[in-house]
Amino acid sequence: MIRSIFGAIIFLAVTIVLSIISIPAALFDRGGRSYLWLARLWSKSFLFFFSIKLSVIGLENITPKDHYVYVANHSSYTDIPILLAAIPFDIRGQYAVPLGNHHHVGSQVVRSSARALATQPTS
């Protein structure tokens, strides 16, 4: 119990620091490599501080030059950190914009942010 609370506090601090660092990384590294490196560091620290052991089976079947679609169904809060930690190749995020929000100003802000982070919106 104490280890979990301590791990959560330390992870929160790591999240705040990496979030602050990721803003200039996303703005100045248009290729997204530094942002992806920070995201992987964040995800691996998540796994470490919450004592999650990750084992990947079949990684040898993934060719770095091919394109793949990885889908997180968000059945838990660990989907994204696990995907980032498990896939050692260059990956890009994709998010969905609800159809009802396409003409709102907020949608333009989200799309501009996504371009800065090298992600792709879908409908």
C-alpha positions in Angstrom: 0.0 0.0 0.0 2.8 2.5 1.0 4.8 1.5 -2.1 1.7 2.2 -4.3 1.1 5.6 -2.8 4.8 6.5 -3.1 4.9 5.2 -6.7 1.8 7.3 -7.6 3.3 10.4 -6.1 6.7 9.9 -7.9 4.9 9.1 -11.2 2.8 12.2 -10.9 6.0 14.3 -10.5 7.5 12.5 -13.5 4.4 13.2 -15.5 4.5 16.9 -14.7 8.1 17.2 -15.6 7.9 15.3 -18.8 4.7 17.2 -19.8 6.5 20.5 -19.4 9.5 19.2 -21.4 7.2 17.7 -24.1 5.7 21.1 -25.1 8.9 22.5 -26.7 9.8 19.1 -27.9 6.5 18.9 -29.9 6.9 22.4 -31.2 10.5 22.4 -32.3 10.9 18.7 -33.4 8.5 18.5 -36.3 9.5 14.9 -37.0 8.2 13.9 -33.5 11.2 11.8 -32.5 12.0 13.7 -29.3 8.3 13.8 -28.3 8.0 10.0 -28.9 11.2 9.4 -26.8 9.6 11.4 -23.9 6.3 9.5 -24.3 8.2 6.2 -24.1 10.2 7.4 -21.1 6.8 8.3 -19.5 5.2 5.0 -20.3 8.2 3.0 -19.0 8.2 5.0 -15.8 4.5 4.2 -15.5 5.2 0.5 -15.8 8.1 0.7 -13.3 6.4 2.7 -10.6 3.2 0.6 -10.7 5.2 -2.7 -10.9 3.7 -3.8 -14.2 5.8 -6.5 -15.8 5.5 -6.4 -19.6 6.3 -9.3 -21.9 5.9 -9.0 -25.6 5.4 -12.1 -27.7 5.8 -12.0 -31.5 7.8 -8.7 -31.8 10.1 -10.5 -34.3 7.1 -10.6 -36.7 6.9 -6.8 -36.9 9.1 -5.3 -39.6 10.1 -1.7 -38.9 9.7 -0.7 -42.6 6.1 -1.9 -42.8 3.0 0.0 -41.6 0.7 -1.4 -38.9 -2.4 -0.3 -37.0 -2.3 -0.7 -33.3 -5.7 -0.2 -31.6 -6.2 0.5 -27.9 -9.7 -0.2 -26.8 -9.2 1.7 -23.5 -10.5 -1.1 -21.4 -8.0 0.1 -18.8 -5.8 3.1 -18.1 -2.7 1.1 -19.1 -3.5 0.7 -22.8 -1.5 3.6 -24.1 1.6 3.2 -21.8 1.8 -0.5 -22.6 1.6 0.2 -26.4 4.3 2.9 -26.2 6.6 0.7 -24.1 6.0 -2.5 -26.1 6.5 -1.2 -29.6 10.2 -0.2 -30.1 9.6 1.2 -33.5 8.6 4.7 -34.7 4.9 5.1 -34.1 2.4 7.9 -34.6 -0.8 8.5 -32.7 -4.2 8.9 -34.3 -7.3 10.2 -32.5 -10.9 10.4 -33.4 -12.9 13.7 -33.5 -16.6 13.3 -32.9 -18.6 14.1 -36.0 -20.6 16.8 -34.2 -17.5 18.8 -33.4 -16.1 19.4 -36.9 -17.2 23.0 -37.2 -16.4 24.2 -33.7 -13.4 26.4 -32.8 -12.2 23.8 -30.3 -11.9 21.2 -33.1 -9.5 23.6 -34.9 -7.4 23.9 -31.7 -7.3 20.1 -31.4 -6.3 19.7 -35.0 -3.5 22.3 -34.7 -2.2 20.6 -31.6 -2.3 17.2 -33.4 -0.3 18.6 -36.3 2.3 19.9 -33.9 2.5 16.4 -32.2 2.7 14.6 -35.6 -0.6 12.8 -35.1 -3.5 12.4 -37.5 -7.2 13.1 -36.8 -9.9 10.8 -38.0 -13.6 11.1 -38.2 
